Amino acid sequence: MTLFLSAAAAGTFFAGTLLAQSAAPESSAQSELPAPVRVQAPVRTLAPHVFRKIDPALDQIHMVNTFNMKDGTQKDLPFSWAKNQPFFNDVWYFDFEIKSLRTIALPSVVTVDGQKRPVLKKYLYLMYRIKNPAQYFTVKEVQTVDGVSELKGRQEEVYGKYQEDAEALTAAGAPLAETLHATQGLPTVTKLDNVEAMPMSYEFITRKDKSLEFTPLFELRMEDEQWMDRTDRRKKLRRRKLVDEYNPYVVKKIAEKERPAGKLYGSCDFIGKKIKPGEEVWGVAIWSDLNYTADRFSIVINGLTNVRKYEDEEGKYFYKNLKLNYWHPGDLDIFRFGQPGGLDFEWIFE
């Protein structure tokens, strides 16, 4: 019994000594550990077919508008000189790519009979990418070939007569010959426009030094939404337009799902942002409170270009917008790009 107690006491002493010895190095080891390093996850690389690029469909005709400049207070005066006067616009555009339409359900709160209740709210969203292509189109005045040849002909005619007069004066021994520099031949003209104003035409050039601002407006247009008419107590079809909404919480949750470690912009986040040449930005447009009964709908986007045209009959400008057409068959969250018998997308003036 004495031997057992002695062994137990020795074991306790040995364990306490070992614990004391190991405790001191542990605290010193913790102080020597390096600070944790935060490693940012790389942005996920998507397959090439995930995004669909939309053709900007630019044409030189969109860069020129013609007006009849007339004075309405002087109707008796002819104004043929003011008809079809050209006005030129500097045209810019964004490269635009879209992902397929998707939905996301997030917790939200609704008020029913004065009480707030938690619900799952479904949002429809469109992911897209815009890029400043580092080019925009402008108009430059240039000398036409016909104008230059015509002016050279006039120059040769005038200087030919000048040469004949100088030779006649030299033969007659007149002192004016030295004044006309007859012995030095025809004077050289460095700039033809000093002789007469050069006829002009216009060509379109590209510049690559312009930052752009994107001020988006996404409008969801449902063509055949079903709704209950309380008067007749039956379902009817109607057209409805909904502008995309801005919700930072929803944008954040969509970014966590679609673009980890990447920046995602809502519509209002673009305010004041300058997109530099070659820069690419990801954005999302969001809609909620939809009943998803429309089989055909479209999304009209304003702000992708500054192309505009003037209509004389309306007396105002119409701006070029992109219209994306969709088909939603059935009740599932399946949205097909394009419509049967119609176009996938089109550029319209509104």
C-alpha positions as a Markdown table, in Angstrom:
| # | Residue | x | y | z |
|---|---|---|---|---|
| 1 | Met | 0.0 | 0.0 | 0.0 |
| 2 | Thr | 2.8 | 2.4 | 0.9 |
| 3 | Leu | 4.6 | 1.5 | -2.3 |
| 4 | Phe | 1.4 | 2.2 | -4.4 |
| 5 | Leu | 1.0 | 5.6 | -2.7 |
| 6 | Ser | 4.6 | 6.5 | -3.3 |
| 7 | Ala | 4.3 | 5.5 | -7.0 |
| 8 | Ala | 1.1 | 7.5 | -7.3 |
| 9 | Ala | 2.6 | 10.6 | -5.7 |
| 10 | Ala | 5.7 | 10.3 | -8.0 |
| 11 | Gly | 3.5 | 10.0 | -11.0 |
| 12 | Thr | 1.5 | 13.1 | -10.0 |
| 13 | Phe | 4.7 | 15.0 | -9.5 |
| 14 | Phe | 6.1 | 13.9 | -12.8 |
| 15 | Ala | 2.9 | 14.8 | -14.7 |
| 16 | Gly | 2.7 | 18.2 | -13.0 |
| 17 | Thr | 6.4 | 18.9 | -13.8 |
| 18 | Leu | 5.9 | 17.8 | -17.5 |
| 19 | Leu | 2.8 | 20.0 | -17.7 |
| 20 | Ala | 4.6 | 23.0 | -16.3 |
| 21 | Gln | 7.5 | 22.5 | -18.8 |
| 22 | Ser | 5.2 | 22.1 | -21.8 |
| 23 | Ala | 3.0 | 25.2 | -20.8 |
| 24 | Ala | 5.8 | 27.7 | -21.1 |
| 25 | Pro | 7.0 | 26.8 | -24.6 |
| 26 | Glu | 3.3 | 26.8 | -25.8 |
| 27 | Ser | 2.8 | 30.4 | -25.0 |
| 28 | Ser | 6.0 | 31.4 | -26.5 |
| 29 | Ala | 5.2 | 29.3 | -29.6 |
| 30 | Gln | 1.9 | 31.1 | -30.0 |
| 31 | Ser | 3.5 | 34.5 | -29.9 |
| 32 | Glu | 5.9 | 33.4 | -32.7 |
| 33 | Leu | 3.2 | 32.2 | -35.1 |
| 34 | Pro | 2.8 | 34.4 | -38.2 |
| 35 | Ala | -0.4 | 36.3 | -38.7 |
| 36 | Pro | -3.0 | 34.5 | -40.8 |
| 37 | Val | -2.9 | 35.4 | -44.5 |
| 38 | Arg | -6.2 | 36.0 | -46.3 |
| 39 | Val | -6.2 | 34.5 | -49.7 |
| 40 | Gln | -8.7 | 35.9 | -52.2 |
| 41 | Ala | -10.4 | 33.2 | -54.3 |
| 42 | Pro | -9.8 | 33.7 | -58.0 |
| 43 | Val | -12.7 | 34.9 | -60.1 |
| 44 | Arg | -14.5 | 32.0 | -61.7 |
| 45 | Thr | -13.7 | 31.5 | -65.4 |
| 46 | Leu | -16.8 | 30.8 | -67.4 |
| 47 | Ala | -17.2 | 28.7 | -70.6 |
| 48 | Pro | -17.2 | 30.7 | -73.8 |
| 49 | His | -20.9 | 29.8 | -74.6 |
| 50 | Val | -22.2 | 31.0 | -71.3 |
| 51 | Phe | -22.5 | 34.6 | -72.5 |
| 52 | Arg | -24.2 | 35.6 | -75.7 |
| 53 | Lys | -22.8 | 38.7 | -77.4 |
| 54 | Ile | -25.2 | 41.1 | -79.1 |
| 55 | Asp | -24.2 | 42.7 | -82.4 |
| 56 | Pro | -24.3 | 46.5 | -82.0 |
| 57 | Ala | -25.6 | 46.9 | -85.6 |
| 58 | Leu | -23.9 | 50.3 | -86.3 |
| 59 | Asp | -24.3 | 52.0 | -89.6 |
| 60 | Gln | -22.9 | 55.3 | -90.9 |
| 61 | Ile | -26.5 | 56.4 | -91.6 |
| 62 | His | -27.0 | 56.6 | -87.9 |
| 63 | Met | -24.3 | 59.2 | -87.5 |
| 64 | Val | -25.9 | 61.8 | -89.8 |
| 65 | Asn | -29.2 | 63.6 | -89.3 |
| 66 | Thr | -30.6 | 66.0 | -91.9 |
| 67 | Phe | -32.9 | 68.9 | -91.1 |
| 68 | Asn | -34.8 | 71.5 | -93.1 |
| 69 | Met | -33.6 | 74.7 | -91.5 |
| 70 | Lys | -36.3 | 77.3 | -92.3 |
| 71 | Asp | -37.5 | 80.4 | -90.6 |
| 72 | Gly | -41.3 | 80.1 | -89.9 |
| 73 | Thr | -41.7 | 83.9 | -89.5 |
| 74 | Gln | -40.7 | 84.7 | -93.1 |
| 75 | Lys | -42.8 | 82.3 | -95.1 |
| 76 | Asp | -42.5 | 84.4 | -98.3 |
| 77 | Leu | -38.7 | 83.9 | -98.6 |
| 78 | Pro | -37.3 | 80.9 | -100.3 |
| 79 | Phe | -35.4 | 78.5 | -98.1 |
| 80 | Ser | -34.1 | 75.9 | -100.6 |
| 81 | Trp | -30.6 | 76.7 | -99.3 |
| 82 | Ala | -31.6 | 75.4 | -95.9 |
| 83 | Lys | -33.1 | 72.1 | -97.0 |
| 84 | Asn | -31.5 | 68.8 | -95.9 |
| 85 | Gln | -28.7 | 70.3 | -93.9 |
| 86 | Pro | -26.5 | 67.6 | -92.4 |
| 87 | Phe | -25.8 | 67.4 | -88.7 |
| 88 | Phe | -23.2 | 64.9 | -87.6 |
| 89 | Asn | -23.0 | 63.0 | -84.3 |
| 90 | Asp | -20.1 | 61.4 | -82.5 |
| 91 | Val | -21.3 | 57.8 | -81.9 |
| 92 | Trp | -20.2 | 55.6 | -79.0 |
| 93 | Tyr | -21.5 | 52.2 | -78.0 |
| 94 | Phe | -20.8 | 49.3 | -75.5 |
| 95 | Asp | -20.0 | 45.7 | -76.3 |
| 96 | Phe | -22.9 | 43.9 | -74.6 |
| 97 | Glu | -23.2 | 40.3 | -73.5 |
| 98 | Ile | -26.0 | 38.5 | -71.6 |
| 99 | Lys | -26.5 | 35.4 | -69.7 |
| 100 | Ser | -29.7 | 33.4 | -69.6 |
| 101 | Leu | -32.6 | 34.7 | -67.5 |
| 102 | Arg | -32.7 | 33.1 | -64.0 |
| 103 | Thr | -34.5 | 33.3 | -60.7 |
| 104 | Ile | -33.4 | 33.4 | -57.1 |
| 105 | Ala | -35.5 | 33.0 | -53.9 |
| 106 | Leu | -34.5 | 35.1 | -50.9 |
| 107 | Pro | -36.0 | 35.7 | -47.4 |
| 108 | Ser | -38.1 | 38.8 | -47.2 |
| 109 | Val | -40.8 | 40.4 | -45.1 |
| 110 | Val | -44.4 | 41.3 | -46.2 |
| 111 | Thr | -47.0 | 43.2 | -44.2 |
| 112 | Val | -50.4 | 41.4 | -43.9 |
| 113 | Asp | -53.2 | 43.1 | -41.8 |
| 114 | Gly | -50.6 | 45.3 | -40.2 |
| 115 | Gln | -48.3 | 42.5 | -39.2 |
| 116 | Lys | -45.0 | 41.6 | -40.7 |
| 117 | Arg | -44.5 | 38.1 | -41.8 |
| 118 | Pro | -41.4 | 36.3 | -43.2 |
| 119 | Val | -41.7 | 34.9 | -46.7 |
| 120 | Leu | -39.5 | 33.7 | -49.5 |
| 121 | Lys | -39.5 | 36.2 | -52.4 |
| 122 | Lys | -38.6 | 35.2 | -55.9 |
| 123 | Tyr | -36.6 | 37.6 | -58.1 |
| 124 | Leu | -36.1 | 37.4 | -61.8 |
| 125 | Tyr | -32.6 | 38.7 | -62.9 |
| 126 | Leu | -30.6 | 39.2 | -66.0 |
| 127 | Met | -26.8 | 39.0 | -65.8 |
| 128 | Tyr | -24.8 | 40.9 | -68.3 |
| 129 | Arg | -21.4 | 42.3 | -69.2 |
| 130 | Ile | -20.6 | 45.6 | -70.8 |
| 131 | Lys | -17.2 | 46.6 | -72.2 |
| 132 | Asn | -15.9 | 49.9 | -73.5 |
| 133 | Pro | -14.6 | 48.8 | -76.9 |
| 134 | Ala | -12.1 | 51.7 | -76.9 |
| 135 | Gln | -13.5 | 53.2 | -80.0 |
| 136 | Tyr | -16.2 | 55.6 | -81.0 |
| 137 | Phe | -17.0 | 57.1 | -84.4 |
| 138 | Thr | -16.8 | 60.7 | -85.5 |
| 139 | Val | -16.9 | 62.7 | -88.7 |
| 140 | Lys | -13.8 | 64.3 | -90.3 |
| 141 | Glu | -13.8 | 66.8 | -93.1 |
| 142 | Val | -11.6 | 65.6 | -96.0 |
| 143 | Gln | -10.7 | 67.0 | -99.5 |
| 144 | Thr | -12.5 | 65.2 | -102.3 |
| 145 | Val | -10.6 | 64.0 | -105.3 |
| 146 | Asp | -12.9 | 65.9 | -107.7 |
| 147 | Gly | -12.5 | 69.1 | -105.7 |
| 148 | Val | -8.7 | 68.9 | -105.8 |
| 149 | Ser | -8.5 | 68.2 | -109.5 |
| 150 | Glu | -10.9 | 71.0 | -110.3 |
| 151 | Leu | -8.8 | 73.4 | -108.2 |
| 152 | Lys | -5.6 | 72.3 | -109.8 |
| 153 | Gly | -7.1 | 73.0 | -113.2 |
| 154 | Arg | -7.9 | 76.5 | -112.1 |
| 155 | Gln | -4.4 | 77.0 | -110.7 |
| 156 | Glu | -2.8 | 75.9 | -114.0 |
| 157 | Glu | -5.1 | 78.2 | -115.9 |
| 158 | Val | -4.3 | 81.3 | -113.8 |
| 159 | Tyr | -0.6 | 80.6 | -113.6 |
| 160 | Gly | -0.4 | 79.8 | -117.3 |
| 161 | Lys | -1.8 | 83.2 | -118.1 |
| 162 | Tyr | 0.7 | 84.7 | -115.6 |
| 163 | Gln | 3.6 | 83.0 | -117.4 |
| 164 | Glu | 2.5 | 84.3 | -120.8 |
| 165 | Asp | 2.2 | 87.9 | -119.5 |
| 166 | Ala | 5.6 | 87.6 | -117.8 |
| 167 | Glu | 7.3 | 86.3 | -121.0 |
| 168 | Ala | 5.6 | 89.1 | -123.1 |
| 169 | Leu | 6.9 | 91.7 | -120.6 |
| 170 | Thr | 10.4 | 90.2 | -120.7 |
| 171 | Ala | 10.4 | 90.4 | -124.5 |
| 172 | Ala | 9.4 | 94.0 | -124.4 |
| 173 | Gly | 12.1 | 94.8 | -121.9 |
| 174 | Ala | 9.6 | 96.2 | -119.4 |
| 175 | Pro | 10.8 | 96.7 | -115.8 |
| 176 | Leu | 7.8 | 94.9 | -114.5 |
| 177 | Ala | 9.3 | 91.6 | -115.5 |
| 178 | Glu | 11.5 | 91.6 | -112.4 |
| 179 | Thr | 8.5 | 92.3 | -110.2 |
| 180 | Leu | 6.6 | 89.3 | -111.6 |
| 181 | His | 9.7 | 87.1 | -111.2 |
| 182 | Ala | 9.4 | 85.9 | -114.8 |
| 183 | Thr | 12.9 | 84.4 | -114.8 |
| 184 | Gln | 12.1 | 82.2 | -111.8 |
| 185 | Gly | 9.2 | 80.4 | -113.4 |
| 186 | Leu | 5.9 | 79.7 | -111.7 |
| 187 | Pro | 5.7 | 80.3 | -107.9 |
| 188 | Thr | 5.1 | 77.2 | -105.8 |
| 189 | Val | 1.9 | 77.0 | -103.7 |
| 190 | Thr | 2.2 | 74.9 | -100.6 |
| 191 | Lys | -1.5 | 75.0 | -99.6 |
| 192 | Leu | -4.2 | 74.8 | -102.2 |
| 193 | Asp | -6.8 | 76.1 | -99.8 |
| 194 | Asn | -5.0 | 79.5 | -99.8 |
| 195 | Val | -6.0 | 79.9 | -103.4 |
| 196 | Glu | -9.6 | 79.0 | -103.0 |
| 197 | Ala | -11.7 | 77.3 | -100.4 |
| 198 | Met | -11.4 | 73.6 | -100.9 |
| 199 | Pro | -14.6 | 71.6 | -101.6 |
| 200 | Met | -15.3 | 69.3 | -98.7 |
| 201 | Ser | -16.8 | 65.9 | -98.0 |
| 202 | Tyr | -16.9 | 63.7 | -94.9 |
| 203 | Glu | -15.5 | 60.4 | -93.8 |
| 204 | Phe | -15.9 | 58.4 | -90.6 |
| 205 | Ile | -12.9 | 57.9 | -88.4 |
| 206 | Thr | -12.3 | 55.9 | -85.2 |
| 207 | Arg | -10.9 | 57.2 | -82.0 |
| 208 | Lys | -9.7 | 55.1 | -79.0 |
| 209 | Asp | -9.4 | 57.5 | -76.2 |
| 210 | Lys | -12.8 | 58.0 | -74.7 |
| 211 | Ser | -14.2 | 56.9 | -71.3 |
| 212 | Leu | -17.9 | 56.2 | -71.3 |
| 213 | Glu | -20.7 | 56.4 | -68.7 |
| 214 | Phe | -23.3 | 53.7 | -68.6 |
| 215 | Thr | -26.7 | 54.9 | -67.4 |
| 216 | Pro | -28.9 | 51.8 | -67.8 |
| 217 | Leu | -32.6 | 51.5 | -68.0 |
| 218 | Phe | -34.1 | 48.0 | -68.2 |
| 219 | Glu | -37.8 | 47.7 | -68.8 |
| 220 | Leu | -39.6 | 44.3 | -68.7 |
| 221 | Arg | -42.5 | 44.3 | -71.1 |
| 222 | Met | -45.1 | 41.5 | -70.8 |
| 223 | Glu | -47.3 | 41.0 | -73.8 |
| 224 | Asp | -49.9 | 38.5 | -72.5 |
| 225 | Glu | -49.9 | 38.6 | -68.7 |
| 226 | Gln | -52.9 | 36.9 | -67.2 |
| 227 | Trp | -54.8 | 38.8 | -64.5 |
| 228 | Met | -58.1 | 38.4 | -62.7 |
| 229 | Asp | -60.8 | 40.9 | -63.6 |
| 230 | Arg | -62.8 | 41.3 | -60.3 |
| 231 | Thr | -65.8 | 42.7 | -62.2 |
| 232 | Asp | -66.3 | 39.9 | -64.6 |
| 233 | Arg | -64.6 | 37.3 | -62.4 |
| 234 | Arg | -62.6 | 35.8 | -65.1 |
| 235 | Lys | -59.0 | 35.9 | -66.3 |
| 236 | Lys | -57.9 | 38.3 | -69.0 |
| 237 | Leu | -54.7 | 39.2 | -70.8 |
| 238 | Arg | -53.0 | 42.5 | -70.5 |
| 239 | Arg | -49.7 | 44.2 | -71.4 |
| 240 | Arg | -47.6 | 45.5 | -68.5 |
| 241 | Lys | -44.2 | 47.3 | -68.2 |
| 242 | Leu | -41.9 | 47.1 | -65.2 |
| 243 | Val | -38.7 | 49.0 | -64.8 |
| 244 | Asp | -35.9 | 47.0 | -63.1 |
| 245 | Glu | -35.5 | 47.6 | -59.3 |
| 246 | Tyr | -32.4 | 48.3 | -57.3 |
| 247 | Asn | -31.8 | 46.2 | -54.1 |
| 248 | Pro | -28.2 | 46.0 | -52.8 |
| 249 | Tyr | -29.1 | 42.9 | -50.7 |
| 250 | Val | -30.3 | 41.0 | -53.7 |
| 251 | Val | -27.4 | 42.2 | -55.8 |
| 252 | Lys | -25.0 | 40.9 | -53.1 |
| 253 | Lys | -26.7 | 37.5 | -52.9 |
| 254 | Ile | -26.7 | 37.1 | -56.7 |
| 255 | Ala | -23.0 | 38.0 | -56.8 |
| 256 | Glu | -22.3 | 35.3 | -54.2 |
| 257 | Lys | -24.1 | 32.8 | -56.5 |
| 258 | Glu | -23.0 | 34.0 | -59.9 |
| 259 | Arg | -19.6 | 35.7 | -59.4 |
| 260 | Pro | -17.7 | 34.8 | -56.3 |
| 261 | Ala | -14.8 | 37.2 | -55.6 |
| 262 | Gly | -16.0 | 39.4 | -58.4 |
| 263 | Lys | -17.7 | 42.8 | -58.4 |
| 264 | Leu | -21.3 | 43.0 | -59.6 |
| 265 | Tyr | -23.1 | 46.3 | -60.3 |
| 266 | Gly | -26.8 | 47.0 | -59.9 |
| 267 | Ser | -28.4 | 49.7 | -62.0 |
| 268 | Cys | -27.9 | 52.5 | -59.5 |
| 269 | Asp | -24.3 | 51.5 | -58.9 |
| 270 | Phe | -23.3 | 52.8 | -62.3 |
| 271 | Ile | -24.0 | 56.4 | -61.3 |
| 272 | Gly | -20.9 | 58.5 | -61.8 |
| 273 | Lys | -18.7 | 55.5 | -62.9 |
| 274 | Lys | -16.4 | 56.1 | -65.8 |
| 275 | Ile | -15.7 | 53.0 | -67.8 |
| 276 | Lys | -12.2 | 53.3 | -69.3 |
| 277 | Pro | -11.3 | 52.1 | -72.8 |
| 278 | Gly | -11.0 | 48.3 | -72.7 |
| 279 | Glu | -12.6 | 48.0 | -69.2 |
| 280 | Glu | -15.2 | 45.3 | -68.6 |
| 281 | Val | -18.0 | 45.6 | -66.0 |
| 282 | Trp | -20.5 | 43.0 | -64.8 |
| 283 | Gly | -24.1 | 44.1 | -64.0 |
| 284 | Val | -27.5 | 42.7 | -63.1 |
| 285 | Ala | -31.0 | 43.8 | -63.7 |
| 286 | Ile | -33.7 | 42.6 | -61.2 |
| 287 | Trp | -37.5 | 42.3 | -61.1 |
| 288 | Ser | -39.8 | 41.0 | -58.4 |
| 289 | Asp | -43.6 | 40.7 | -57.8 |
| 290 | Leu | -44.2 | 38.9 | -61.1 |
| 291 | Asn | -46.8 | 36.2 | -61.6 |
| 292 | Tyr | -45.0 | 34.5 | -64.4 |
| 293 | Thr | -48.1 | 33.9 | -66.5 |
| 294 | Ala | -46.9 | 35.8 | -69.6 |
| 295 | Asp | -45.8 | 33.4 | -72.3 |
| 296 | Arg | -44.1 | 36.2 | -74.4 |
| 297 | Phe | -42.2 | 39.1 | -73.0 |
| 298 | Ser | -39.2 | 41.3 | -73.8 |
| 299 | Ile | -36.6 | 43.4 | -72.1 |
| 300 | Val | -35.9 | 46.8 | -73.6 |
| 301 | Ile | -32.5 | 48.3 | -72.7 |
| 302 | Asn | -31.6 | 52.0 | -73.0 |
| 303 | Gly | -28.1 | 53.4 | -72.6 |
| 304 | Leu | -26.0 | 51.0 | -74.7 |
| 305 | Thr | -25.4 | 53.6 | -77.4 |
| 306 | Asn | -26.1 | 57.3 | -78.1 |
| 307 | Val | -27.3 | 56.6 | -81.6 |
| 308 | Arg | -30.4 | 58.7 | -82.4 |
| 309 | Lys | -32.4 | 59.8 | -85.4 |
| 310 | Tyr | -34.7 | 62.7 | -86.0 |
| 311 | Glu | -38.3 | 62.3 | -87.3 |
| 312 | Asp | -39.6 | 65.3 | -89.2 |
| 313 | Glu | -43.3 | 64.3 | -88.7 |
| 314 | Glu | -42.9 | 63.9 | -85.0 |
| 315 | Gly | -40.5 | 66.8 | -84.6 |
| 316 | Lys | -38.3 | 65.0 | -82.1 |
| 317 | Tyr | -35.4 | 62.5 | -81.6 |
| 318 | Phe | -35.8 | 58.8 | -81.3 |
| 319 | Tyr | -33.0 | 56.8 | -79.5 |
| 320 | Lys | -31.7 | 53.4 | -80.4 |
| 321 | Asn | -32.7 | 50.7 | -77.8 |
| 322 | Leu | -32.0 | 47.0 | -77.6 |
| 323 | Lys | -35.0 | 44.7 | -77.4 |
| 324 | Leu | -34.4 | 41.1 | -76.1 |
| 325 | Asn | -37.3 | 38.8 | -76.8 |
| 326 | Tyr | -38.1 | 35.8 | -74.5 |
| 327 | Trp | -40.5 | 32.9 | -74.4 |
| 328 | His | -41.8 | 31.4 | -71.2 |
| 329 | Pro | -43.7 | 28.2 | -71.9 |
| 330 | Gly | -45.5 | 26.5 | -69.0 |
| 331 | Asp | -45.1 | 27.3 | -65.3 |
| 332 | Leu | -41.5 | 26.3 | -64.7 |
| 333 | Asp | -38.7 | 28.8 | -64.4 |
| 334 | Ile | -37.5 | 28.2 | -67.9 |
| 335 | Phe | -37.0 | 31.3 | -70.0 |
| 336 | Arg | -35.9 | 30.7 | -73.6 |
| 337 | Phe | -34.1 | 33.4 | -75.5 |
| 338 | Gly | -36.1 | 34.3 | -78.7 |
| 339 | Gln | -39.7 | 33.8 | -79.6 |
| 340 | Pro | -41.3 | 31.2 | -82.0 |
| 341 | Gly | -41.7 | 32.9 | -85.3 |
| 342 | Gly | -39.9 | 36.0 | -84.1 |
| 343 | Leu | -36.5 | 37.5 | -83.6 |
| 344 | Asp | -34.1 | 36.7 | -80.7 |
| 345 | Phe | -33.3 | 40.4 | -80.4 |
| 346 | Glu | -33.7 | 43.6 | -82.4 |
| 347 | Trp | -32.7 | 47.3 | -82.3 |
| 348 | Ile | -35.6 | 49.7 | -82.1 |
| 349 | Phe | -35.9 | 53.5 | -82.0 |
| 350 | Glu | -38.1 | 55.0 | -79.3 |
